[in-house]
Amino acid sequence: MTGLTELTLAEACSALRQKKCSAVELAQAHIRAIEKARALNAFIIETPEKALAMARQSDARIARGEAGPLEGIPLGIKDLYCTRACRPRRAAISSKASCRPMSRPSLPISGATAR
C-alpha cells in the first residue's frame, strides 16, 4: 500500500472501510509526518494524544458499522475555532485568546438568510 500520508481522501476512506489500515495507524502516520516537518511551524498547537484517542473511538465505530462518511480521517483544525479542551490561538503571540459565543447563528446550507 502507498504510504498512509500519501493517500487521497477517497483512498484513505476506502482503506479504512476495507480494513487495510486502522484509524489509529492513519493518525500515527500523520502525527509522525507533523513531527518530521515541525520546522515549518505549520501547527501552533499539537494534540497527538487527543488525535489517537479519537482514532480509537473511530475504529470502534467502524467495527460496529456505525461509521460516518469521514470516520477515522485525520483532520487539522485551523486555530480560529473553539474546540473542546483546546483554546484557539488565532496565531496570536498572546495566549489570552478566548471563546466567545458567535454574534449570530451560522447560515443554513440552503442559503436562507438568518433572522
N, C-alpha and C positions, 0 to 999 in steps of 0.2 A: 504494500500500500504506500502511496505517496506520503511524505511527512505530514503529520496532522496539522501543522500550521500552514501548509500549502494547499489544503483542501478549499474548494469553493464552499459557499454556504450550502448549496444543494448537495454537494458531495459529503460534507460533514453530517448533514441531516440524514442522508441515506446510510452512511457508515454507522451512525448511532442506531437507526432502526434495524439494520441488518446485523447488529452486534459485532461489527468489525472492529469497533473500539467502544469504550465507555465514555460517559461524560467526564468522569474523573481523569481518564487518560488524556482526553482532549483539553481539559482545563490545565493539567500538569504541563502539557506541551506548550501551551500559550504562556503559562507562568514562566517556564524556562526561557522562552523567547523574549519576554519582557525583561527578565533578569539580564540576559546577554546584551540587550540593547539599552540598558539603563542610562548609558552616557548620552543618549538622545534626549533624555528628560521628557519623554512623552507622557508619562503618568506622574501626577503630583502625589497622589495617594494610591498605594497598592494595598489590596486586601486579599492576598492569596488564600488565607485561611477561610475567609468567607466564600470565596470562589469555590474552593474544594468542598466545603460543607454544602453549598448549593448544588454542586455537581453530584454529590452523593444522593441528595434528595431527588435530583432529576433521574439518576439511574434507577432509583426505586420506583418512580412514576412510570418510567419506560418499561420496567419489568412487569408492572401491574397493568400495562396497556392504557395508562391514563395520561400519556404524553401529549402536550400541546405541540403546535406545528414547529416551534423553535426550541423545544425542550432539549436541554443539555448543551446548547450552543454558547460558548464563552462570549461575553459582551463587555466592552469597555464603556463606561458611563461618563459622559462629559461632566466635569466638576461644577456645572452651573445648577444642578438639580439636587434637591434634598432627597436623600435616600435613608432607609433605616440604618442606624448605627454608623453613619458616615456623613459628617457635615460637609457642605460644599465649600470649596476654597475659592472658586471663581478666579483661579490663577493669581490670587492676591497675596502679597507679602504678609499682610496681617492675617492672623488666624481667627479674627473676630467675625468671619462670615456667619450669617445667621440664616435660619429657615423661617421665612415669614409666609403667611397664607397668601395665595395669589389674590390680586385685587378683583379679578373676575374669573368665572369658570372658563375652561377651555371650550372652544367652539366644537360642536359635533362634526364628525367627518363629512356629513351630508352638506356642509357649507351653510347651514342655517345660522342666523345671527343670534347672539346671546341677548337675553332681555334684561 
